[in-house]
Amino acid sequence: MRASEDFDRIFAGLQNERPEGLYASSGLVMTANRKRIAEFALKSRLPSIYSDREAVDVGGLMHYGPDLAESYRRIAWYVDRILKGAKSSDLPIEQPTKFELAINLKTAKQIGLTIPPNVLARADRVIR
């Protein structure tokens, strides 16, 4: 997806192919159209997972990805070290270690999907 105009063509193609699920990655175009993507997935009764946590708030089924609040705290640690004179090349490269799972049970119900209790128990956030 390079532009918002691509969605109609992509959605039409997905209707013809009838996939079993939808993954929406991150990016400016995807973020700007998160509600549109979630509405398409809901209308098409497609289980959907998003790299954008806010997509769950607008009707997306699930989000799984790095905990951004934790990532921002780690960024602050790096900024602090650099401002105190550390060379950025001397600081370790890190990957996220804390992830979050959000599930929208309203959406699950609308598409006829039952989320297993053990998955719900692991969720950091559940929209009921």
VEXDREN-999990 format. One record per residue (C-alpha): residue in one letter; x, y, z. Coordinates in nm, 4 decimals, decimal comma. Layout:
   tiba         xx         yy         zz
      a          X          Y          Z
...
***
This chain:
   tiba         xx         yy         zz
      m     0,0000     0,0000     0,0000
      r     0,1479     0,3265    -0,1068
      a    -0,1570     0,5537    -0,0951
      s    -0,5154     0,5610     0,0317
      e    -0,6385     0,5138    -0,3255
      d    -0,4913     0,1593    -0,3224
      f    -0,7423     0,0359    -0,0658
      d    -1,0408    -0,0048    -0,2989
      r    -0,8365    -0,2204    -0,5375
      i    -0,6849    -0,4260    -0,2556
      f    -1,0201    -0,4745    -0,0811
      a    -1,1806    -0,5886    -0,4076
      g    -0,8994    -0,8379    -0,4596
      l    -0,9381    -0,9697    -0,1072
      q    -1,3117    -1,0170    -0,1599
      n    -1,2366    -1,2338    -0,4643
      e    -0,9610    -1,4403    -0,2993
      r    -1,1426    -1,4797     0,0329
      p    -0,8435    -1,5034     0,2708
      e    -0,8771    -1,6610     0,6161
      g    -0,7330    -1,3611     0,7989
      l    -0,5864    -1,0143     0,7671
      y    -0,2613    -0,8683     0,8991
      a    -0,2290    -0,4904     0,8874
      s     0,1276    -0,3721     0,9254
      s     0,2392    -0,0300     1,0402
      g     0,3157     0,2757     0,8329
      l     0,1693     0,6158     0,7625
      v    -0,0874     0,4970     0,5069
      m    -0,1949     0,2065     0,7268
      t    -0,2203     0,4223     1,0392
      a    -0,4183     0,6914     0,8586
      n    -0,6630     0,4242     0,7351
      r    -0,6800     0,1999     1,0438
      k    -1,0556     0,2515     1,0885
      r    -1,1217     0,1803     0,7214
      i    -0,9165    -0,1406     0,7397
      a    -1,0891    -0,2530     1,0594
      e    -1,4324    -0,1834     0,9078
      f    -1,3416    -0,3858     0,5976
      a    -1,2228    -0,6781     0,8107
      l    -1,5393    -0,6654     1,0212
      k    -1,7694    -0,6414     0,7184
      s    -1,5817    -0,9298     0,5544
      r    -1,5843    -1,1310     0,8802
      l    -1,2055    -1,1627     0,8645
      p    -1,0054    -1,2212     1,1814
      s    -0,7524    -0,9395     1,1832
      i    -0,4353    -0,8553     1,3701
      y    -0,2661    -0,5167     1,3671
      s     0,0783    -0,3850     1,4492
      d    -0,0999    -0,0635     1,5543
      r    -0,2545    -0,0925     1,9032
      e    -0,5076     0,1830     1,8355
      a    -0,6654    -0,0264     1,5587
      v    -0,8247    -0,2424     1,8292
      d    -0,9975     0,0682     1,9659
      v    -1,1672     0,1309     1,6301
      g    -1,2862    -0,2273     1,5763
      g    -0,9772    -0,4311     1,4898
      l    -0,9736    -0,7779     1,6434
      m    -0,6232    -0,8047     1,7892
      h    -0,2942    -0,6260     1,8325
      y     0,0337    -0,7874     1,9262
      g     0,3539    -0,5886     1,9300
      p     0,6166    -0,4107     2,1356
      d     0,4930    -0,2186     2,4384
      l     0,5505     0,1363     2,3155
      a     0,5467     0,2913     2,6632
      e     0,8314     0,0602     2,7658
      s     1,0177     0,1371     2,4431
      y     0,9876     0,5108     2,5082
      r     1,1262     0,4625     2,8601
      r     1,4272     0,2857     2,7088
      i     1,4709     0,5709     2,4606
      a     1,4764     0,8142     2,7528
      w     1,7547     0,6070     2,9111
      y     1,9598     0,6394     2,5907
      v     1,8982     1,0144     2,5679
      d     2,0058     1,0516     2,9316
      r     2,3319     0,8625     2,8687
      i     2,4112     1,0624     2,5551
      l     2,3398     1,3948     2,7284
      k     2,5777     1,2874     3,0056
      g     2,8547     1,2396     2,7515
      a     2,8290     0,8761     2,6406
      k     2,9068     0,8095     2,2772
      s     2,6078     0,6601     2,1013
      s     2,8358     0,4051     1,9331
      d     2,9317     0,2729     2,2790
      l     2,5724     0,2089     2,3851
      p     2,4239    -0,1375     2,3336
      i     2,1711    -0,2089     2,0618
      e     1,8476    -0,3330     2,2141
      q     1,5382    -0,5030     2,0883
      p     1,2007    -0,4796     2,2611
      t     1,1648    -0,7200     2,5500
      k     0,8122    -0,6354     2,6573
      f     0,5200    -0,6969     2,4237
      e     0,1494    -0,6355     2,4566
      l    -0,1598    -0,8194     2,3420
      a    -0,4925    -0,6397     2,2996
      i    -0,8166    -0,8141     2,2021
      n    -1,1520    -0,6672     2,1028
      l    -1,4187    -0,9152     2,2165
      k    -1,6973    -0,7085     2,0573
      t    -1,5340    -0,7619     1,7197
      a    -1,4752    -1,1307     1,7919
      k    -1,8442    -1,1735     1,8672
      q    -1,9507    -0,9853     1,5525
      i    -1,7427    -1,2110     1,3283
      g    -1,8440    -1,5270     1,5141
      l    -1,5026    -1,6001     1,6655
      t    -1,4490    -1,7411     2,0129
      i    -1,1244    -1,6381     2,1815
      p    -0,9967    -1,9214     2,4042
      p    -0,9848    -1,8378     2,7773
      n    -0,6106    -1,9054     2,7963
      v    -0,5495    -1,6432     2,5250
      l    -0,7744    -1,3915     2,7024
      a    -0,5838    -1,4547     3,0256
      r    -0,2610    -1,3504     2,8525
      a    -0,4065    -1,0295     2,7083
      d    -0,2853    -0,7013     2,8501
      r    -0,6035    -0,5293     2,7363
      v    -0,9484    -0,6659     2,6524
      i    -1,2279    -0,4564     2,5051
      r    -1,5615    -0,6074     2,6066
***
